[in-house]
Amino acid sequence: MPQPPRNEFYKTAPHNWYNDAVRLNPLNGAKLTPAERATLEARTQWMHNKTILLVGDSTDRFLSMYLCQLGLGGNLSMAPGGRHSSSYCHVDWLNFTAISWHVASLYETKPSWWMAKEMEFVSWEDRWNKFFMPSLVMGDFSSPVPQPRVRPDLIVMQSGLWDHNVFVLGKAGQERLEAKTEKEKTAVRPDFTRLLNYRELRYYLMRMDKVLGDLQKEFPDTPLLCRSLTQRTNGDQNAGVHQLDVAFAYACRRRDVEMMPFGRIVRGLIGIVDLFGDVVHFHEGPISSLYSNILFWYLNRASGGVEHRGKLVVKATDGPATTTKFSRCHNYCMLNYPS
């Protein structure tokens, strides 16, 4: 595909929908003329009454917090299971909700060497019943009164960093069990730099297919995305994460699910320490803003909007997002944004 001239390049970039919402946030105190406000309100009308569901780990929870609580002025609450279960953030002025589910890897049991001892439920199936489904009750995780479940308008899913931990720590735990002497046992150290083996990758693929299938079955008319994996800042520990990212992309393509390329876009920035709060979590700033704008671009598509080379071809509409609306560009994106 021919590239536009350099001075025209930025005009072809997608619109920053999230930035529009931040400017309208009444808590930000942005100075807008009546005409500017009217233009922004008309352009962002489709954002009202929307719910996004982020299925992943603490990187998603942090990014969701930056997006909803800090950027849009939402109210954040945690499920009774704490930060490693699910969180809920609601923006009153936009009637916008961001729900985050914490996937503690795709492991099926809680072994003796589990890294988070306080975590009672580990498997996807247990957490689905104990944390995830209850989090879709608006406003109160523990309400005794049955309420209709929230229907998300967009689901973004990923699991990788915890899976990598599980495979590395699991192998070390098995080696300790097989050690014949106490000296051999204490000499065992987890090797986060090693490559994953075929059995580990095959297991991950099998479990990921199960998770994607559960989401498609439970939310058949909600657009589903796979978000490419982010990596650690200590780059020598990312070989296995990269393997999982490739396997994840394969599992998603097999389920005909598009890949949101956020992790791959920011991969070259892992050496810029100022962008990170620790080895895995981003600070609020350029990266979180990029993530939010990418997410809202997909939400705009799910609401019926179509952009091409920076131009809005079809406007998003009010009402729930659907797979029918999302599918308008699906084949194009699967072809041009390969996994």
C-alpha positions as CSV (number, residue, x, y, z in Angstrom):
1,M,0.0,0.0,0.0
2,P,1.6,3.4,-1.0
3,Q,2.5,5.7,1.9
4,P,1.3,9.3,1.9
5,P,3.9,12.2,1.8
6,R,5.7,12.8,5.1
7,N,3.9,16.1,5.7
8,E,0.5,14.4,5.2
9,F,1.4,11.3,7.3
10,Y,-0.1,12.4,10.6
11,K,-3.4,13.4,9.0
12,T,-4.0,9.7,8.3
13,A,-3.8,8.8,12.0
14,P,-6.9,7.5,13.7
15,H,-8.9,10.1,15.6
16,N,-8.1,10.3,19.4
17,W,-11.6,9.7,20.7
18,Y,-10.5,9.3,24.3
19,N,-8.9,12.8,24.3
20,D,-12.3,14.2,23.3
21,A,-13.9,12.6,26.3
22,V,-11.2,13.8,28.7
23,R,-11.7,17.4,27.4
24,L,-15.4,17.1,28.2
25,N,-14.8,15.7,31.7
26,P,-16.4,18.4,34.0
27,L,-13.7,17.7,36.6
28,N,-10.9,18.7,34.3
29,G,-12.0,22.3,34.0
30,A,-11.1,22.5,30.3
31,K,-11.9,26.0,28.9
32,L,-14.2,25.4,26.0
33,T,-16.2,27.9,24.1
34,P,-19.9,27.0,23.7
35,A,-19.2,26.1,20.0
36,E,-16.3,23.9,20.9
37,R,-18.4,22.1,23.6
38,A,-21.3,21.6,21.3
39,T,-19.0,20.1,18.6
40,L,-17.4,17.8,21.1
41,E,-20.7,16.7,22.6
42,A,-22.1,15.9,19.2
43,R,-18.9,14.0,18.2
44,T,-18.9,11.9,21.4
45,Q,-22.6,11.2,21.8
46,W,-22.0,7.5,20.9
47,M,-19.8,7.1,24.0
48,H,-22.7,7.4,26.4
49,N,-24.2,4.3,28.1
50,K,-21.2,2.1,27.2
51,T,-19.5,-0.7,29.1
52,I,-16.1,-2.2,28.4
53,L,-14.8,-5.4,29.9
54,L,-11.1,-5.9,30.3
55,V,-10.1,-9.5,30.9
56,G,-6.4,-9.7,31.9
57,D,-4.1,-8.9,34.8
58,S,-2.9,-5.9,36.8
59,T,-1.5,-4.2,33.7
60,D,-5.1,-3.9,32.5
61,R,-6.4,-2.9,35.9
62,F,-3.8,-0.1,36.1
63,L,-4.6,1.1,32.5
64,S,-8.3,0.9,33.3
65,M,-7.9,3.0,36.4
66,Y,-5.9,5.6,34.5
67,L,-8.6,5.7,31.7
68,C,-11.7,5.7,33.9
69,Q,-10.9,7.1,37.3
70,L,-8.1,9.6,36.5
71,G,-9.0,10.6,32.9
72,L,-12.8,10.6,33.0
73,G,-13.4,11.2,36.8
74,G,-15.0,7.8,37.5
75,N,-15.6,6.1,40.8
76,L,-13.5,3.0,41.3
77,S,-14.4,0.1,43.6
78,M,-12.9,-3.4,44.1
79,A,-14.7,-6.7,44.5
80,P,-14.6,-8.4,47.9
81,G,-11.8,-10.7,46.6
82,G,-9.5,-7.6,46.4
83,R,-7.3,-6.3,43.6
84,H,-6.6,-9.8,42.2
85,S,-10.3,-10.5,41.5
86,S,-12.2,-7.8,39.7
87,S,-12.7,-4.0,39.8
88,Y,-15.5,-1.7,38.7
89,C,-15.3,1.9,37.6
90,H,-18.3,4.0,36.7
91,V,-18.4,7.5,35.1
92,D,-21.6,9.2,36.0
93,W,-21.6,12.1,33.6
94,L,-21.0,9.8,30.6
95,N,-22.8,6.7,32.1
96,F,-19.6,4.8,31.1
97,T,-18.4,1.7,32.9
98,A,-15.1,-0.1,32.8
99,I,-15.0,-3.6,34.4
100,S,-11.7,-5.4,34.9
101,W,-11.3,-9.1,35.5
102,H,-8.0,-10.4,36.9
103,V,-7.0,-13.8,35.3
104,A,-4.5,-15.5,37.5
105,S,-3.0,-17.5,34.6
106,L,-4.8,-20.3,32.9
107,Y,-3.7,-22.9,35.4
108,E,-6.4,-25.3,36.6
109,T,-5.3,-25.8,40.3
110,K,-3.6,-24.0,43.1
111,P,-0.3,-25.8,43.7
112,S,1.8,-25.7,46.9
113,W,4.3,-23.3,45.2
114,W,1.7,-20.7,44.2
115,M,3.1,-17.2,44.2
116,A,0.1,-15.5,45.8
117,K,-0.7,-17.5,48.9
118,E,-3.6,-15.2,49.9
119,M,-5.4,-16.1,46.5
120,E,-8.1,-18.5,47.3
121,F,-9.4,-19.2,43.8
122,V,-6.9,-19.7,40.9
123,S,-8.5,-21.4,38.0
124,W,-10.5,-19.6,35.2
125,E,-13.5,-21.7,36.0
126,D,-13.5,-20.9,39.8
127,R,-12.9,-17.2,39.2
128,W,-15.6,-17.1,36.6
129,N,-18.2,-18.2,39.1
130,K,-16.8,-16.5,42.2
131,F,-15.7,-13.1,40.9
132,F,-16.3,-12.5,37.2
133,M,-20.1,-13.1,36.8
134,P,-21.0,-11.3,40.0
135,S,-19.0,-8.3,38.8
136,L,-21.5,-7.8,36.0
137,V,-24.1,-6.7,38.6
138,M,-24.2,-2.9,38.3
139,G,-22.9,-0.9,41.3
140,D,-22.7,-3.6,44.0
141,F,-20.6,-6.7,43.9
142,S,-22.3,-8.3,46.9
143,S,-26.0,-7.3,46.4
144,P,-28.3,-9.9,47.7
145,V,-31.0,-8.7,45.4
146,P,-30.9,-10.4,41.9
147,Q,-30.3,-7.9,39.2
148,P,-29.9,-8.2,35.5
149,R,-26.3,-8.7,34.4
150,V,-24.5,-5.9,32.5
151,R,-24.0,-6.6,28.8
152,P,-20.5,-5.3,27.8
153,D,-20.2,-3.3,24.6
154,L,-16.6,-4.4,24.0
155,I,-14.4,-7.2,25.6
156,V,-10.6,-7.0,25.5
157,M,-8.8,-10.2,26.6
158,Q,-5.2,-11.2,27.3
159,S,-3.3,-13.5,29.6
160,G,0.5,-14.1,29.5
161,L,2.7,-12.7,32.3
162,W,1.1,-14.8,35.0
163,D,1.2,-17.8,32.7
164,H,4.9,-17.3,32.2
165,N,5.4,-17.1,36.0
166,V,3.4,-20.3,36.4
167,F,5.5,-22.3,33.9
168,V,8.8,-21.0,35.3
169,L,7.9,-21.5,39.0
170,G,6.1,-24.8,38.3
171,K,9.2,-26.3,36.6
172,A,11.4,-25.1,39.6
173,G,8.9,-26.5,42.0
174,Q,8.9,-29.9,40.3
175,E,12.7,-29.9,40.3
176,R,12.7,-29.3,44.1
177,L,10.3,-32.2,44.6
178,E,12.7,-34.5,42.6
179,A,15.8,-33.3,44.4
180,K,17.5,-36.1,46.4
181,T,19.2,-33.9,49.0
182,E,18.5,-30.7,50.8
183,K,21.5,-29.1,49.1
184,E,20.2,-30.0,45.6
185,K,16.7,-28.6,46.6
186,T,18.1,-25.3,47.8
187,A,20.2,-25.0,44.7
188,V,17.1,-24.9,42.4
189,R,16.3,-21.4,41.1
190,P,13.5,-20.4,38.8
191,D,14.9,-19.5,35.4
192,F,12.8,-16.7,33.8
193,T,15.2,-16.5,30.9
194,R,14.6,-20.0,29.5
195,L,12.4,-20.8,26.5
196,L,9.1,-22.6,27.2
197,N,8.8,-26.1,25.9
198,Y,6.3,-27.7,23.6
199,R,4.1,-29.2,26.4
200,E,3.8,-25.8,28.1
201,L,2.9,-24.0,24.9
202,R,0.4,-26.7,24.0
203,Y,-1.2,-26.5,27.4
204,Y,-1.5,-22.7,27.1
205,L,-3.1,-23.0,23.6
206,M,-5.6,-25.6,24.9
207,R,-6.6,-23.4,27.9
208,M,-6.7,-20.2,25.9
209,D,-9.1,-21.8,23.4
210,K,-11.3,-22.7,26.3
211,V,-11.3,-19.2,27.7
212,L,-12.0,-17.5,24.4
213,G,-14.8,-20.0,23.7
214,D,-16.4,-19.3,27.1
215,L,-16.4,-15.5,26.4
216,Q,-17.9,-16.0,22.9
217,K,-20.6,-18.3,24.3
218,E,-21.5,-16.0,27.2
219,F,-21.4,-12.8,25.1
220,P,-22.3,-13.9,21.5
221,D,-23.3,-10.4,20.3
222,T,-20.4,-8.5,22.0
223,P,-17.3,-7.7,20.0
224,L,-14.3,-9.5,21.4
225,L,-10.6,-8.5,21.0
226,C,-7.3,-10.1,21.9
227,R,-4.8,-7.6,23.3
228,S,-1.2,-8.5,22.4
229,L,1.0,-9.1,25.5
230,T,3.2,-6.4,27.1
231,Q,6.6,-7.4,28.3
232,R,8.8,-6.8,31.4
233,T,11.4,-4.0,31.5
234,N,14.1,-6.6,32.3
235,G,14.4,-7.8,28.7
236,D,16.3,-11.0,29.3
237,Q,13.1,-12.4,30.9
238,N,10.9,-11.9,27.9
239,A,11.7,-14.8,25.6
240,G,9.0,-17.0,27.1
241,V,6.5,-14.1,27.1
242,H,7.2,-13.6,23.4
243,Q,6.5,-17.3,22.8
244,L,3.2,-16.9,24.6
245,D,2.3,-13.8,22.6
246,V,2.8,-15.8,19.3
247,A,0.8,-18.7,20.7
248,F,-1.9,-16.3,21.9
249,A,-2.2,-14.7,18.5
250,Y,-2.6,-18.1,16.9
251,A,-5.4,-19.1,19.4
252,C,-7.2,-15.8,18.6
253,R,-6.9,-16.1,14.9
254,R,-8.2,-19.7,15.1
255,R,-11.3,-18.2,16.9
256,D,-11.5,-15.4,14.2
257,V,-10.8,-12.8,16.9
258,E,-8.9,-9.6,16.0
259,M,-5.6,-8.7,17.7
260,M,-5.4,-5.3,19.4
261,P,-1.7,-4.6,18.8
262,F,-1.1,-2.4,21.9
263,G,1.6,-4.7,23.4
264,R,3.5,-4.9,20.2
265,I,3.3,-1.1,19.6
266,V,4.9,-0.4,23.0
267,R,7.4,-3.2,23.0
268,G,10.2,-1.0,21.8
269,L,9.7,1.3,24.8
270,I,10.6,-1.2,27.6
271,G,14.0,0.3,28.1
272,I,12.6,3.8,28.9
273,V,12.4,3.5,32.7
274,D,10.4,6.7,33.2
275,L,7.4,5.2,31.5
276,F,7.1,2.4,34.0
277,G,6.2,2.2,37.7
278,D,7.9,-1.2,38.1
279,V,9.0,-4.0,35.8
280,V,5.5,-4.6,34.3
281,H,3.2,-1.6,35.1
282,F,3.1,1.6,33.1
283,H,2.9,5.0,34.7
284,E,-0.1,7.3,33.8
285,G,1.1,9.3,30.9
286,P,1.9,8.8,27.2
287,I,1.5,5.0,27.2
288,S,-1.8,5.0,29.2
289,S,-3.1,7.7,26.9
290,L,-2.2,5.7,23.8
291,Y,-3.9,2.6,25.3
292,S,-7.1,4.6,26.0
293,N,-7.2,6.1,22.5
294,I,-6.7,2.7,20.9
295,L,-9.4,1.2,23.1
296,F,-11.9,3.9,22.2
297,W,-11.1,3.5,18.5
298,Y,-12.2,-0.1,18.8
299,L,-15.2,1.0,20.9
300,N,-16.1,3.4,18.1
301,R,-15.9,0.6,15.6
302,A,-18.1,-1.6,17.8
303,S,-20.6,1.3,17.8
304,G,-20.7,1.3,14.0
305,G,-18.1,3.9,13.3
306,V,-15.7,3.5,10.3
307,E,-12.5,5.4,9.9
308,H,-10.1,5.2,6.9
309,R,-6.8,7.0,6.8
310,G,-7.9,9.5,9.4
311,K,-11.2,10.3,7.8
312,L,-14.5,9.3,9.5
313,V,-16.4,7.4,6.7
314,V,-19.3,6.2,8.8
315,K,-20.4,7.8,12.1
316,A,-20.9,5.7,15.2
317,T,-24.5,5.4,16.4
318,D,-26.2,5.5,19.8
319,G,-27.3,2.2,21.4
320,P,-25.5,-1.0,22.3
321,A,-22.4,-2.0,20.3
322,T,-22.8,-5.2,18.4
323,T,-20.7,-7.7,16.5
324,T,-22.7,-6.8,13.4
325,K,-21.5,-3.2,13.6
326,F,-18.0,-4.3,14.4
327,S,-17.8,-6.7,11.5
328,R,-17.9,-3.9,8.9
329,C,-14.1,-3.7,9.0
330,H,-13.3,-7.1,10.5
331,N,-12.1,-8.8,7.3
332,Y,-10.0,-5.8,6.4
333,C,-8.4,-5.7,9.8
334,M,-7.7,-9.4,10.0
335,L,-6.0,-9.1,6.6
336,N,-4.0,-5.9,7.2
337,Y,-3.2,-6.2,10.9
338,P,-1.9,-9.8,10.9
339,S,-1.5,-11.6,14.2
